């Protein structure tokens, strides 16, 4: 079964988190390390020029910081480095390359659920310290790995036709809503919030002050761009949004968990339908991936094929 765009976005987040770990530990392999002392008792010869932080007057040196990264993330970082070398060696052998257009499409897909690609890039920068170049490199790696996985898997036209016939709803044009909400304990609190909004108070500031939802509160209650069948958003919000226009505010909305919400529809976008050829290409690739070995297993197999191994096991 094909993944929804929301599930793909979550999978992409897991991938990007792994890339973030790789970036955090990159210093491990580009500089020599010496045994670190206690973070509270730096070595006497360390100078303030080597320090990256201090606590109660005690310096934490760059070597100590890097050693801690090595201890906590070293194994994952080395494996990821070996994975990349093995995957790109196999791609070269199979004459597999990904195009800039494929990378751009993957990033656009991964950014589903954010208000824009710029918002996605900003979130990845703040949360994981990833630059646009890092994100493009990770997208290229994942596409390359997937293309290797399906290189020898054939999907017939009949299989594609059957899937499309059985999952017509997946390919219908959908609306996306840019929503913000304020989650509250009771109907009374929701009505008071609506009163304050009618008096001209700002929705985002009220969300920061009142909302019980920790994830969205400090973003002014913004949920991002939401498809009209998103399974990760309370269905009560989406059913209400379908009857509203951009700029409308609605509430109190009773939620399934017993709470209430006040919701703002920031914008509504009707997505352009995919062409028949785009649909068939997407279905063919997903069906092939469903038949392929898991990607983590493929990485392990490629490491073995190209003789990748960990030599130094200390702290790993």
Order of alpha helices (4+ residues) and beta strands (2+ residues): alpha-beta-beta-alpha-alpha-alpha-alpha-alpha-beta-alpha-alpha-alpha-beta-alpha-beta-beta-alpha-alpha
